[in-house]
């Protein structure tokens, strides 16, 4: 009987995790983790680390950007884009940094 109870508890935990993965993006930003509701129930882009995102990365994740803007997390999108721009300018202006 104990094995059957463990099996059902595992099924319930797995179903809860799958439901969460279908409904939310887990975003890793410079200021910590954020839960952002997904616009479409898909398993793609469940966990995304945006700390080093470039403009090209945002272009390849339009659904993530739309979900973040829809959830009033616009500052995360703008902050990551401005950080990428700043890093690009730093590399352009100082190609060989001295140690």
C-alpha positions in Angstrom: 0.0 0.0 0.0 2.9 2.4 0.7 4.2 2.0 -2.9 0.9 2.9 -4.3 0.6 6.0 -2.2 4.1 7.1 -3.2 3.2 6.5 -6.9 0.1 8.7 -6.7 2.0 11.4 -4.8 4.6 11.3 -7.6 1.9 11.6 -10.2 0.3 14.6 -8.5 3.7 16.3 -8.1 4.6 15.6 -11.8 1.2 16.9 -13.0 1.7 20.1 -10.9 5.1 20.7 -12.3 3.9 20.1 -15.8 1.0 22.5 -15.3 3.4 25.2 -14.0 5.7 24.6 -17.0 2.8 25.1 -19.4 1.6 28.3 -17.7 4.7 30.2 -16.6 8.1 31.4 -17.8 10.8 31.3 -15.1 13.0 34.2 -15.9 16.5 34.5 -14.5 17.5 38.2 -14.5 20.2 40.3 -12.8 17.9 41.0 -9.8 16.7 37.4 -9.3 14.0 35.0 -10.5 10.7 36.1 -12.0 7.5 34.2 -12.8 5.8 35.5 -15.9 2.6 34.0 -17.2 2.9 32.5 -20.7 0.6 33.8 -23.5 0.4 30.3 -25.1 0.5 27.0 -23.3 3.7 25.5 -24.6 6.7 23.8 -23.0 9.2 25.9 -24.8 11.1 28.7 -23.0 10.0 27.5 -19.6 13.3 28.6 -18.0 15.2 31.5 -19.7 18.3 33.3 -18.4 18.2 36.8 -19.8 21.2 38.2 -18.0 23.4 38.1 -21.1 20.6 38.5 -23.8 21.5 40.5 -26.9 19.1 42.2 -29.3 19.4 39.1 -31.5 18.3 36.9 -28.6 15.2 39.0 -28.0 14.5 38.8 -31.7 14.5 35.0 -31.5 12.2 35.0 -28.4 9.4 37.3 -29.4 6.8 35.3 -27.4 8.9 35.8 -24.2 9.2 39.5 -24.8 5.5 39.8 -25.4 4.7 37.9 -22.3 7.0 40.0 -20.2 5.6 43.3 -21.6 2.0 41.9 -21.0 2.9 41.2 -17.4 4.3 44.7 -16.8 7.9 43.4 -16.7 9.0 45.9 -19.4 11.9 47.1 -17.3 13.5 43.6 -17.5 13.3 43.6 -21.3 14.6 47.2 -21.6 17.3 46.6 -19.0 18.6 43.5 -20.7 18.6 45.2 -24.1 20.4 48.3 -22.8 23.0 46.1 -21.0 23.6 44.3 -24.3 24.0 47.6 -26.1 26.4 48.9 -23.5 28.5 45.7 -23.7 28.6 46.1 -27.5 29.7 49.7 -27.3 32.4 48.8 -24.7 33.8 46.1 -27.0 33.7 48.5 -30.0 35.4 51.4 -28.2 37.9 49.3 -26.2 38.7 46.1 -28.2 41.9 45.3 -26.3 41.3 46.0 -22.6 44.5 46.3 -20.6 44.9 43.9 -17.6 
